[in-house]
Amino acid sequence: MDNLPALRDIHLPEGGVPFFPLAYGWWGVLAAVVATVVLYKVLKMLWRQSAKIYARRILQSYKHDTDLAAAVKMSEILRRACVRKYPEAVAVSGDDWIAFLNDKSSWKLTGSAAELLKNAPFMVHKSYDDEDMQKVWSYCYNWIGENL
């Protein structure tokens, strides 16, 4: 017996096969991609915040110090933070260093406090006011807050 003439043809839906709704597997792939992007953004934000928190925590330990070693450490921390974000800052020194820092911040460091920050690594004995030391500390703290 020949059943071939009794079979009907395959009928496709009118307008073709729709793209939506997606199959469950595609929803899983889409969710994995979105989760990966979100995780990357969150980790990047945490990495940036951790650098800022670390630098500020170290600076906090020098808040009430008035000796020359604290000024040197503050200068060092500021230089490291600056080089981390602005690699071109490696070659900047002297008055250009203070100008570079002031350009990158809404706070401006001038006068004897700027001289202290600029010359602290090269000073042999204390030749500055305690008020200048507090200005340098505040400037470093705020510069790191704005730039890291």
N, C-alpha and C positions, 0 to 999 in steps of 0.2 A: 504494500500500500504506500502510495506516495503522498506524504503530508506537506511537502514543500509549498504547494500552491495555497494551503490553508494558513500558513504563517503570515503574520503581518509585519510590515517594515518597522524599524526603530523610529520613534518620533522624538525629536529634540524639542526643548522648550522654545517658544517663539522669542526672538531677540537674542538668542545665544545663552550661554551659561553665565550667570551673574558672578561678579567678583565678590560681592558681599551677600550674605554674611560669610565671614571667614570661618574656616574649619578650626577646631580647637587647637590644633598644633600651631597654626599661624598666630593665634592669640598668645600662646605660650612663648613663641619666638619674640613677638612684639613686647610682651611683658619683660622678658629677659633683657632685651636691648634697653628698654626704658629704665629698668632697675640698675643696669650697668652704668648708664650715663648719670643717673642720680647719685649712685655710690661714688663715682669718680668725682663729681662736683663737691660732694660732702667731704670726701677725704682731702681734696685740694684745699677747701676752705679750712678744715681742721689743721692741715699742715701749715698754712699761712698763719693761723691764729696761734698755733703752738710756738712758732718762732717769736711772735710778738710777746706772748705771755712769758716765754723763757727770758727774753732780753729785759723785759720790764721787771721780772722777779730778781734778776741779777742787779739791775739798777736800784731796786728797792733796798737792797742790802747796803748801798752806799749813800742813802738819803741823808743821813745825819753825820756822815764822816766829813771831816774838814782837812784831812792830811793830803799830801801830794800824791800818795799811792792811789787814793780814791779818784782823784782827778785823772790820773793816767788810765785807770781801769774804765772810767766813763768814756774817755776818748777812744779807747780800744773797742768798747762795746758799740759805740756809735759808728766807728769805722767799719766794723764787721757787719752791722746791720745795713749800712749804706752800700757796701760792696755786694751784699747779697741781692739787693734789688737793683742797684745801678753799677754794673761791672766796670763802667768807665771811670768810676770814682777811685780806682786803685792808684792812678797816676796823679791825683790831685793832692796838693799840699799847700800849706801856708795860707795866705789870704784867699787864694782860689778855693781852698777847702771850705772855709767859712762861707764864702759867696755861694758855693755849690750847695751847701746845706741849707742856707737861707732861701735859695731858689726853690728847693723842694719842700718847703714848709711854710705854713701861714705864720708861724712864730719866727721872729728875727732875733739873732744873737749879735750884739754889738758891744763895743767898748772893751773894758777890762775882762769881762766874762768871755768874750770872743778870743781875746789874747790868751786867757787861761786854757781854753779848750784847744787852741792851736798849738800852744807851747808846752802843755803839761808833760808830754813824754820826754821833753828835753830839759826841763827845769831840774835844778840840783837841790834847791831849798825853797821853802814856802815863801812866796812873795806876792800873795793875793789875799783878798778879803774873804771871810766866810760867806758873805752875801754873794760874791761872785761864784763861789762853789755851788750855792743853792740855785743860782740862775742857770748854771751849766747843767745841774741835775734836772731841773724843770725842763730845760730845752731838750735835753736828751730824751727824757721820758715822753714829752709831747711829740718830738720828731719821730720816734719809733712808733708811737701810736698812729700817726698820720701815714707813715710810709711803709710799714710792714703789714 
